[in-house]
Amino acid sequence: MPRFEPFAALRYAPRQVPELSDVVCPPYDVISDHDRVVLAARSAHNVVRVEVPRAEELGDRYDEARLLLDAWREAGIMTRDPHPAFYGHRMTFTDPDGATRSSLGVLGALGLEAPGSGILPHEHTTPKAKTDRLDLLRATRTNVSPIWVLSPASGLSDACTPPPHPAAHALDDDGVLHEVWAITDPESVATIKELVASAPVLVADGHHRYEVALAYQAQQRAAGSGPGDHDAVLALAVELADEQLSVQAIHRLVSGLPPHFDVLGALASGFELEPTGPPDATISERMRVAEALAVVLPEGTWLARPRGATEVAATHDLDSSRLDVVLATLPEHQVVYQHGWDLATSAVMQGDSQAAILLRPATVSQIADVGRGGNRMPPKTTFFWPKPRTGMVLRELT
């Protein structure tokens, strides 16, 4: 069963940094080059300078990140809490239906182990160089951003009830309020440890970072290091419950097909196609009612219901699995993953992609069933939102 422990966090000092909103950032893998420029311009102490470092002075961006963290510690910009703690974490947001919701979890040090027993991945990862995150971890010896795991333990949310007005809070560019508070009461700490350890946890976000943490642990052991902080990774644990999670779809952009290729005709082999109105804010509801995907081409939009043979061939009861069956029959092509129906549609209308295939989001129960069954979904099936803000809490590997 998973091991979940309190730790002494490295945090921004309120006297030095009174406005956390200016210094936190999204996780590295959703930060574009433009985003990085905007975030860095907000403050000389914005954590994006460590999360996505640039070789501005030394010629090595990982050395830059290490020296920057060292300088912030020496100047008192960031300080380590005096005692180990769990850290309650709440994100309050407006969901796609316009309702105000919150996701309540707890940050701690999750013990590392090979995936498949106490820690269950839920989807395959795309090929991605892990050297970047590994080089950053080696240089800074710090977990800069948390992975996100889901625990089936009932009562975890109640165990990290927030105080009336958490002092550490930040508002992000999407209007999401992020709040963090230390949990040091011995009874609460013991309850959280027991709850998380009571059942395997499912990795919701951060598969690559977890794999990097395992690689770093292996390197430390090979170098002769005994047990230590390298045997765990910073993780946000959230109760596996519909009311705590907002899962959105990740759509597919298709390009690189031969000129004048009949995309619609090729997709018709695996889907029943029905013309529908232009993609707008109602497209998700149209897809839900029709139990269909949607195909967006420059000349129009179609609802796509999987044919029986496609359903049988799909490895999971998921749009991503059904689409993989049909995409495998197309000539050589490229697929780009895109969150947001509007961004996916724009890519087609601007000529950047030949087609956009809009998917319905996986449900919380589907994610849990796949993880417990030991199988993995296709890459980029789920997009958990909102994303925890990097910089609220860092974990040093001393």
N, C-alpha and C positions, 0 to 999 in steps of 0.2 A: 504494500500500500504506500501511497506517496508520503514523503516526509516534508513537512512545512514548518519552518522555523521563523521566529522573529529575528530582526537584525537592527543594527544602528545605522540609520539612513544618513546619507549625505544630502543636505538640503540647502536651498537658498536662505540666507539669513534675512529675516524681515527688515531689520534696520538698514541693511545695505541695499536690499531689493524690495521695496515696499509694494511693487506691482508685479505679481507673478505673470500676469498676462503678457508682459513684455519680454519674458525670458524663456518661456516654454515653447515647445514646437511639436508637430505631429511625429509619429514614428518615421524612421529614415526612408522606408520603402514607399511612402506616399508623398515624399517631398520632391517636387520638380526643381529644376535649376532656377526658375523664376521664383518659386516659393522660398528657396534658400536665400536668395538675394534680399527679398522682402523681410524675411524673419531676421536675418543678420543685421539689417539696417535699423531694426527696432531698438536694439541694445547691444552694446559691446559685450554683454554677458549672456546673450541669448544662447541657450544650450545647443542650438542648431550648429554652432561653430565646433562643437564636440561631436554631435551626432552625425553630421555630414561635414567633416573637416575639409579644409582647403590648404594647400601648401602655399601660404601667402608670404612666409618669411624664410622658413628653414629648408624648403624643398621637399620635405616629407610630411604629408598631411597627418599621419598618425602621431609623429613627434609633436606636431602643432597641437593636436588634441590633448596629448599628455601634458605638455607644458602649460597649456591654457588652464586645464583643471588644477594643476599644481599652483598656478598663480592665483586662481580664484580662492583656493583653500588658504594660501598664505595671506591674502588680503582680507580674508573673512567674508568674502562674497558668498561662499558656500561653507557650511560647517557640519560636522558630524554630530548627530544626536548623542547625548551622554549615555543612554541606555538602550539596549535592544527593545524593539517594539514591532508589533504588527501595525500596518497603516490602513485605516479604513479609507475607501475610495468611492466617491459617488459622482456620477455624471448625470446631469439633468438636461433634458433636450426635448425638442419637439419632433414627434415622429412624422412619417409621410402623410398620415391622416390628420395632422394638425393637433394631436393630443400631446399634452405635456407628460413626459415619462421620466423615470430615473432608473439607473443601473447601479446597484450597490454591491461592492465587493471588498476584498482585502488584499493588500500587498504584503508579500513575505518572500522568504528564501525557499524555493522549491528544490528538494533534493534531486540530483540527477540520477537517472537510471535508463537502461536501454528501453526504447519505446516498445510497448506491447503488453505490459503487465499493469504497473501502477500508473503509467502515463501513456495515454492513447492518442496518437495522431488521427485526424479525421479526414485529411485529404492529401493527395500526392503534391509534392512541391514541383515547381517548374525549375528547369536547369538554371542555376544562378551561381555565380562565383561566390563561395563562402569566404574567400580570402579577405575580402573587405572587412566584414564584421569580426573575423578572427584577428586580423591585424590591429583593428581598433581595440579589441579586448586585451590583446597582449600588451599594447602600448599603454593603455590607460588603467588596466587592471580594475575595470569598473563596468558593472552592468548599467549602461546609460538608460536603456528603455526596457520595460517589462515585456515578457511574453504574457499571453492571456490564456488561462485555463478555465474550464467549466467543471464544477463539482456537483455531483448528484446529491450531495449531503443536504437534506432538508434542515433548515434552521441557520444556515451560514449567513444569510442576509440579516437575520435578527441578532446574530452574535457580533455584528460590527455596526450597530446603530450609531448614527452620527450625533455629535453634540448639537445644540441649537444653532450655533453659528461657527462652523469650522473656520479657523484663522487662515489656513492655507487654501486659497481658491484662485482660479484663473478662468477667464472667459475666452473661448477660442473664436476663430473667424466665422464659424458656423453657428455661433450663438449657444454653444454647449458650455454649461458651467461645470468645471472640474473642481472637486473639493477633496482634501486629504487631511486626516487627523491621526495622531498617534494613539495606539491602543496598548496600554501598559498594565492594566489591571490583571493580576495573576489569574483570576478566575476566567476572564474573557480570553486571555492568551491561551490557557489550557483548553478551553472549549473550541476555539478556532483550530488549534493543532489537531485535536481529536476528530473534529468534523471533517477536515480535509483529508486526514489519514484514513477515514472510514471506508473510502471507496476510490477506485481509479478515477483520475481526472482526465478530461479530454482537452487536447490542445486546440484552442479556437483560433488563435492568431500568434504568429511567431515561430512557425515550424523551423525556419532557417536559423533563427537565433538559438533555438533549443539544440539543433544539431551542432552549431558552432560552440555552444557551451560544453557539449560532450567532447568535441574535438580538443578544446582547450584543457579540459580535465585530463584527457588521455595524454596530452603533451606534458602536463605537470607531473603526472604519475611516472611517465617515462623518464623525466628528469630527476626522479628520486624524491619528489615532494610527498609528504604524508597527507593525511586527511586535512582538509582546510576549506576555505571559502570557495575554492574552485570546484567543490563537490555540489554546488547548488547554483541556481540562477534566479534572478529577480522575476517574480511572477505575480500577476493579478489574478486572484481566484474569485470567480463569480458563480453563484448558484445556477445550476442548469435548470432554468425555469423560464417559461414564456414571458412572464412579467419583468424579468431582469434583462432580457436580450432583445435586440433589434437586428435581424438578419436581412441583408439586402442581396440582390443578385449582382453577379459580375457578367457582363455581356461579352459577346465575341465580335470582333471586327475581322473580316476576311479580305485579304488582298493577295496579289501575286498570281491570280488565275490568268489563263490565256486571254488575250484581247477578245472582246465580243463573246466571251463564254456565257452560255445560258445558265446562269446561277439558279434561276427559279426552276427551270426544267430539271436540273440536277437534284435540287432539294426535294422536288416532287416525288422522287423515288422513295423517300422515307417519311414524307409528311403529306397530309391532306391540306392543301392551301386554299385559303378563303380571303378574298380582298377585304380590306378594312380601311377605315379613315386614316388620315395622316397621323403620325405619332405625335402625341401631345400628353398632357398630364393624365389623360384617361387611358392611356395604352396599357398600363399595368392592370387596371380593372377589367379591360376588355380581354386581356390574356387570362386573367383568373376565371372569369365567367366561362370562357370558351375552353378552358383547360388546355391552353395552347402556348407555344412560343410565338414570336413575331419576327418576320423577315422584313427588313427595311432596305429597299433598293432606290436608286435615283428616280425610277419611274413609278414607285408606289410602295405600299405596305400590305403585307399579308399575315393573317393568323395561320399558324402551322401546327396542326394536330398530328402527333406521331401515329404512324400506321402500326398495325399489329406486329408486323415483322420487326419494326424498329423497337417496339416495347420489349419484345422477346430477346433481342440481341443486346439491349442495354444492360450494363452491369449493375445499375442501381435505378431505383424509381426516382430519377432526377432528370431535369432538363439537360444538364451538362452531359450526362451519360448518353441520353438519347441523341443529342446533337453530335457527340463524338462518333457514334455509329455512322451517321450520314456523312460527316466531314471526311471520314476515312475513304469514302468512295469518290471524292473529288480529285482532280488533277493536283499536282504539287501546288501548294499555296502557303501563305503565312496567316497565323492567327494572333491577334493582339487582344489582350483582356482589358475591358473598359468598364468601370463602374459608372452608373448613371445613364438612363435611357437617352437623356438629352445630349450628352456628350457623344454617345455612340451614334446617334442619329446625325449629329453635326458632322462627324467624320465622313459619313457617306455623302451628305449634301455638299461638302466642301471638296469632294473628290479624293480624300485621303484613303478611303477604303471602298472596295467594290460592293460590300454588303455588310450590314449589321444584323446579327441574330440576337434578339432580346430574349433573355431567360427569366423564368420565375424564380424567386428565392427559395432555397431549401428551408424547410421548417426545422424548429428546434428538435422535434421528435425524430425527424429523419437523420439529423446530425448525430444525435445520441445513439440511434439504432446502428448506424454505420460504424461509429467508433467502437461500440461494444461488440460488434460482430467481427472485429479485427480486420475489416476491409477499409479501403480509403476511397474517397470521392475523387473524381477527376480534379486536376489542378484548377485553382481559382473558381471554385464552386460557390464559396460563401464569402460575404463581405460583412463582417461584424461592425456595427456602427452604433454610437460614435467610437472613435479610437481614443484610448487613454493618451493623455498628453505627456510627452517626454519632458523630464525636468522637474516634475512634481516631487519625485523621490528617486535618488540614485543609490546603487549598492556597490560599495567598494570591496574588492577582493584583496584583503590586507595580508 
